[in-house]
Amino acid sequence: MLAPGQAGLEILARNIVTACLVFLGQPREALRHHVATLPLAERNGGARTGLQASYLEALILDAMGHDREAAILYNVNITARMETGLSKDAFLTMLARFEVLYKRGDFGKAAQACEDAIERMKKAGEERHAQTIQLWRDLLALVEARRLTEPHLAEVRQTLVRSWASPAQPAAPAVPAPPVPAREPDQRQLLFSQPPPLPPRLSASEYKSLRALYERSLIEEALGRCKGRFGETCEALGMNPRTLRSRLLKYGLKAG
């Protein structure tokens, strides 16, 4: 029997592998892996774990060509996240959905995903994140003009994540008060533990691809939490500046 913390890490690692298998074009293997994970998630997970399982099901359905069922499940998942106060999770799910549609060349549905995201954020009272809503509008314009490229998409995604991680800017008071420095949480405590070993059925090349995808996701998460600050990101990841610069170049990411 796994301890609660260990079970949570195993569920996280298994979910990462499932998503990576989808992105590697192996949806049936992803489905097999996902089904094998469900009993562990049901025994040890909470509402958030269940929502993540639902998201993965939508991802798998979409990859297997069940567009209508996937779209319904995506919408139900996003709505549930918004209603349970997991707005950031809902936002990232909307962004993931947009990326899937755009990379597949389904520009009409990708444009509709942008419009839906804007409307959802307005209804949820997130219009205070004016920069984020404007970025969605910019994405919509680029999609409609067929001018959005994959490197540009990666940059926009990073900017959107960083924008969401930043606190909303309140209206300026008549007499500005001096800022009170706040102690930020230790990023190393918030970030990443090593996942369990990957399934033995993966080949060496697939393992390297999955490892690279996982490493990129860690760096993106650290950049978002550190608001793009290079030094803090190095500290959060435990990387020296030279290594982080190399990884940013490798994955097409930017700090600052």
N, C-alpha and C positions, 0 to 999 in steps of 0.2 A: 504494500500500500504506500503510495507516494504521499509525502507531506503536502499540505495545501500550497506552499510556495513552489515546491518542485512540480506539482501538477500544473500550476499556472504557467510555469516556464515551458513545460512539455507541450501544453496546448498552444502556446504562442509559437513555438518552434514548428509544430506540425502545421499550423495555419500558414506560416511563411512558406513551408515546402509546398503545400497545396496551391497557394497563389502562384508560386514560381513555376510549378508544373503547368498551370494554365498558360502563363506567359511564354513558356517554352513550346507551346503547341501540343501538349499532351493532356487534353481535358479528361479522357477516360481514366488515365492513371491518377489525375487529380481527384476525380470522383471517387475512385477506389480508396485513395488515401484519406479523403474527407470523411467517407462513411466509417472508416476504421477509427477515426478520431472522435466521432460523435458520442460514443458511450463515455469516454473520458471527460468530454466537455459537459455532458449531462450530469455526471456525478460530482464534478468539482467546480463548474462554472456558475456564474450568475447571469443577470440580465444582459450585461455587456457581452459576455461570451456567447450567449445565444444570438445576439444581433450580429456578431462577427460571423457565426456559422451561417446565418441567413444571407449575409453579404457574399460569402464564398459560394453558396449555392447559386446565387444570381450570376456570379462570375462564371461558374462552370456551365450553367444553362446557356449563357450567352455564347461561350466558346464552342458549345456543341450545336449551335444554330437555332436554339429555341428562343428567338428574339422576343416574342410576345410575353412568354412566361418570365423571361429574365427581366423585362421592363417592369412588369407588375411587381415582381419581388424586390427590385431595386427601389421602387416608389414606396412600397410598404416599409422597407427597411429604413429609408431616409426619414419617413414620417414618424416611425417609432423612435428613432434616435432623437428627433427634434422634440417629441412629446415627453421623453424621459430626461430632457436637459442635456443630452449629449450632442450639443450643437456642433462642436468641432468635429466629432466623428461623422456627423451627418454631412458636414461640409466636405470632408475628405472623401466620403463615399460619392458625393456628387461629382467631385473632381475626377475620381477614378472612372466613374461611368462616362464622363465626357471624353477622357483619354481613350477609352476602349472604342467608343463610337468614331472618334476622329481618326485614330490609327487604322480603323477598318475601312475608312473612306466613306462612312455614312454621314455626310456633311449636314444633311437636313436634320437628322436626329441629334447630331452634335450641337447644332444651333439651337434646337429646341431645349436641349439639356442646359445650355447657358441661360436661356430665358426662364426656365423653371427654377434654376438656382437663384437668379435675381429675385424672382417673385417670392420664393420660400424665405429668403433672408429678410425681405421687406416685411412679410407677414410675421416673422419671428421677432421683429424689432431689432434686427441687426443692421439697419440702415446707418447706424452710427459708425459702422465700419465702411465709411464712404470709399476709401481706397480699394477695398476688396470688391465692392459692388462695381466700381469703375473698371477694375481688372476683368471682371466677368463680361462687362459690356465691350471692353476692348477685344476679348477673346471672341465674342460673338461677331464683331465687325471683321476680324481677321478670318474667321471661318467662312462667313458669307462672301468675302472677297477671294477666298481660296489662297490666302497668303500666309497661313500659319504653317511653319516648318517644325520638324521634330526638335531640333536644337532650341528653337524659340519656345516651343511648348514646354521643354524641360526648365527653361529659365522662368517662364510664367508660373509654372507649378511651384518652383522654389519661392518666388516672390509672393504667391498667394499663401503658401504655408507660413512664411515669415510674417506676412501682414496679419494673418489670423492669430499668430502667437503674440503679436504686439497688443498692448491694451488699447482700447478705443480712446480716441482723443476727445475729452470733454470740451464744452464751450469755455472759452477763456474768461476767468472772473474779472470784474471791473478793476480790482487791485490784485495783481498776481501775488500769490503767497510764495515764499521761497520753497523750493522742492525739498521734501524730506527723503533722504536716502533710504532705500529699502534693501534689506538683505535678501538677495535672491537665493533660492534653494541650491544646494550643491548639485550641479548637473550630473556629476558622476553617480550620485545616489539615484537620480531619476532615470538615467540611461542604462542601458542594455546589459543583459547577462548572456553568457554563452548558451546557445541552444543545444539540445542533445544532438548526438550524431545523426547525420542524414540517413535515410533508408538505404540498405545495401543494394537495392535494385538499380540505383542510379549509376550511370557510367562515370568514368573519371572526368570526361568533358562536361557532363551535365552537372556534376558536383562543383566544378570550377565556376560554371555559369551561375548556379544558385548562390554560391559563396559571394560572387561579385554583386549579384542583385541584392543580397542581404547587406553587404558592406555599404553599397550605395544608399540603401534605405536608412542605415544607421547614420551616415553622414548627413543625409537630408534632414533627419529628425533632429540631430544635434544643431545644425544650422538654424532650423526653425526655432528651437528652444532658446538658442543663444542670440536670436535675432540677427544672424549673419555676422556676428563679431568673431573675427578670425581667431584671436587669442583665446577667447572663452571656448570656442569650438574645439581648438586643440586640446585644452584642458579637459573638456567633457569627454572627448574620445580617447584621451591618453596618447595622443599622437604628437610627435614633434612637428614643428612648422614645415620642415622640408617634406615630410611624408604626407601631410595633409594637402600641401600645394600639389604634390604629385597626384593624389587621389582626386582632387577637384578637377584637375586637367583631364585625367583619365575618364571621369564620368560626366564631364561637361557641366559641372556645377560652379557656382561663384559664391564667394563670401563678400561681406561688406555691402 
